[in-house]
Amino acid sequence: MLYSNTFSFEWPLLEVVTSIPVLIITGFTVLFFIYRLGGPRASTSQQISYSNPSKLNTGTEEFSKCNSPGCVRCKNYKSIKENLAKKLDDYLQTIIVDNVDEENIFERLKCSVEKAGEKPEHEEQNLQGSQSILHNPTVFQLCGLSSKPWYERNEVCEQDVKLLENTFSTIWEEFTVVYEDFLQGDTTGWLSNSVPTGQWSVFHLYNQGNKVISNCIRCPSTARTLEKLDTFMCNIAFGNATFTVLQAGTHITEHYGPCNLRIRCHLGLQIPPCCSLTVAHQTKHWIEEGCLLFDDSYLHKAKHDGLEEDGPRIVFMVDLWHPEITEEEKSALKYLFTI
């Protein structure tokens, strides 16, 4: 593994005679503690919270539902859910519908918007015994879409998945430069997601549909690759492209994603032993240079139970459109859910 969290060195015992060895030892001591802590902490000024959870028994472990009043994502999702029906009416007024068949293409979207208005914000599910509700988009669900927890690489978005895997070396090379700066204490562009245990840091190229220009400038080839993806979910609040780093001992507890509109793709960059992703109680393991595809509106969790010396788990996460959503629906959804 390229990035390990520990290294060893020998302490000189009685050989510190001049100031130069003292400075060298001091420098190595500082680096040692940086690596032992898994690198510097990312900025928490825009922290996305997975802590302060409401805890419900799912029969397996604690379930996390964010209660943090300062959570960036919760605030944004709450604001974009307001007045969805009016927004849809406004959108339909801006387009030209030539016949009844064209008007009908928005029927399931209209139905979905009505149901979204009826569902309370962060609706708590009635979980009893060992039976949990496995599928629960917390913000918006488009009626009529097929769904399942996991997808095979050749099953959906096949060309885009191949493109990501084929450009692995370029993506990894650009990330290593950014991460080296991070390990040296430059946390510019990084955010920290609070978790019950461990450390979870992210570096967004696209965050909730919006391009993070300063970060894309630091990863120009990766940003161009994203622009080549036919199914990349940009210009909508549910779309992200992010480098996500889990240090050893990190547990992201069970939670649901906000919508059923996307297929989440994880390209494995550095995968130590004992790292796992569980979706709807089905566990898989990332592989380096390969993609895992899943629907994150199902109950899911992630773990890095490896050792510090094995280094962090690093993946490039990209949100792709669900293949059954039409182009007309995509345009309307972008209008409804843009931040």
C-alpha positions, 0 to 999 in steps of 0.5 A, a space after each residue: 500500500 502506498 499510504 500507510 499510517 505508521 512507520 518505525 525509526 530508532 531513537 538515538 540514546 546518548 548521541 544527541 550532541 549537536 543541534 542538527 540531530 535534535 532538529 532531525 529527531 524533532 521533525 521525525 517525531 512530528 511526522 510520526 504523530 501525524 501518521 499515527 493519527 491518520 493525517 490531519 483533520 479536514 476542515 469541520 467548518 462545513 462538516 456533514 454530520 453522521 453523529 448525534 444519531 437517533 438510534 433505532 434497533 434494526 436487529 443488527 446494530 445501531 441505525 444512524 439518522 442525522 439529528 444535527 441542526 448544523 448538517 449541511 446536507 439536511 439543510 439543503 435537502 429540507 430547502 429543496 423539498 419545499 413547494 415541490 408541487 409548485 416548482 413542477 407546475 412552474 417547470 411544466 409551464 416553461 415547456 411545450 407539450 404538443 400532444 397528450 402522449 408527451 404530457 403523460 411522460 410526466 405522470 409518474 413524476 407528478 405522482 411522486 411529487 405529490 407523495 413526497 409532499 405527504 411524507 414527513 421530513 426524516 420520517 422515522 420507520 417503525 422497526 420491530 424485532 429483527 425486521 428493518 425496512 431495507 429501502 427508504 429514500 429519505 427525501 424523494 422517491 420516483 415511482 415506478 423505478 426498479 430497484 435492488 441493493 447491488 448491480 453488476 458492473 456490466 448491468 447498468 452504466 456499462 460504458 461509464 464504468 469501463 471508462 472509470 476503470 480504464 482511467 484508474 491510473 490517471 485518477 490515482 496519480 492525481 489523487 496522490 498529489 492532493 493526498 500528499 499535501 493533505 498529509 503535510 497539513 494542507 487541508 484545503 478543499 477537504 471536509 470531514 464527515 463525523 462518524 461514531 468511530 474513526 475518521 472519514 475525510 472527503 475531497 469533492 470534485 462535485 458536491 450536491 450537483 455543483 462543480 467544486 472548481 478549485 478542487 477540479 483544478 487540482 485534478 484536471 484529468 479526473 474532472 475531464 473524465 467525469 465530463 465524458 460520462 454519459 450518465 454522470 449525475 451533475 446539476 442536481 442536488 443528489 449528484 456527487 463525485 468525491 474522493 472518500 478516505 476511511 482511516 482504520 477503525 472507522 465505522 459508518 453506521 447504517 443509514 439510508 440515502 436521499 433518493 432512488 434516482 441514482 446508482 452509486 459507483 465506487 472505484 477502488 483506489 486503495 483497499 486494505 484488508 478487512 474493509 467492507 460495504 454492506 447494503 441491505 444486509 448483503 456484504 461485499 468488498 471493494 477491489 482496487 481498479 474495479 467498481 462496485 455499484 449499488 443503490 444507496 437508498 437501501 440501508 447501508 454501512 461501511 467499515 474499515 476494520 483493518 490495521 493502521 499500518 495497512 493505511 486508509 481505504 480510498 475510493 472515488 465515488 461517482 453518482 450515476 443516473 438510474 438507467 430507467 429515468 428518461 431524458 425528459 424526467 432528468 431535465 425536470 428533476 434538475 429543475 426541482 432539485 438544484 441547489 
